[in-house]
Amino acid sequence: FMIDAGYNPHEMIEVMKILKAAAGPNRLPEFKSTHPDPENRIEKIEEAIKKYGG
């Protein structure tokens, strides 16, 4: 959807890096968190970019 809307999907990776930095070293383990780990999200975004282009 991002590509169709004219957004650069690589920018989503930058957003995840910002979230990762904001969480700092005291981030809860992913299984206790309400959201996936930003690093895991980055991997999924990279996979989607390879699959769908961008």
C-alpha positions as MATLAB code, in Angstrom:
seq = 'FMIDAGYNPHEMIEVMKILKAAAGPNRLPEFKSTHPDPENRIEKIEEAIKKYGG';
ca = [
       0.000    0.000    0.000;
       2.843    2.391    0.752;
       4.305    2.095   -2.728;
       0.894    2.572   -4.351;
       0.385    5.687   -2.230;
       3.717    7.111   -3.400;
       5.706    6.532   -0.207;
       9.272    5.245   -0.234;
       9.136    1.938    1.696;
      12.792    2.318    2.719;
      11.737    5.205    4.953;
       9.779    2.726    7.077;
      13.116    1.135    8.000;
      14.312    4.526    9.250;
      11.165    4.837   11.378;
      11.871    1.439   12.946;
      15.456    2.518   13.716;
      14.086    5.585   15.508;
      11.689    3.410   17.532;
      14.514    1.012   18.386;
      16.707    3.882   19.606;
      13.830    5.378   21.600;
      13.201    2.065   23.365;
      16.810    1.968   24.512;
      18.541   -0.983   26.135;
      15.732   -1.578   28.650;
      13.261   -2.865   26.067;
      11.126   -5.793   27.219;
      11.660   -9.137   25.511;
       9.416   -9.424   22.470;
       7.237  -12.130   24.040;
       6.341   -9.693   26.871;
       5.870   -6.714   24.585;
       2.669   -5.480   22.978;
       4.551   -4.773   19.727;
       7.126   -6.715   17.700;
      10.784   -5.874   18.206;
      11.840   -3.093   15.805;
      14.714   -5.243   14.517;
      12.262   -7.988   13.552;
      10.079   -5.396   11.868;
      13.086   -4.152    9.886;
      13.727   -7.692    8.633;
      10.077   -8.084    7.574;
      10.085   -4.712    5.819;
      13.270   -5.627    3.936;
      11.677   -8.931    2.870;
       8.565   -7.092    1.653;
      10.671   -4.586   -0.293;
      12.473   -7.453   -2.041;
       9.176   -9.185   -2.769;
       7.125   -6.193   -3.937;
       9.823   -3.816   -5.119;
      10.552   -0.379   -3.900;
];
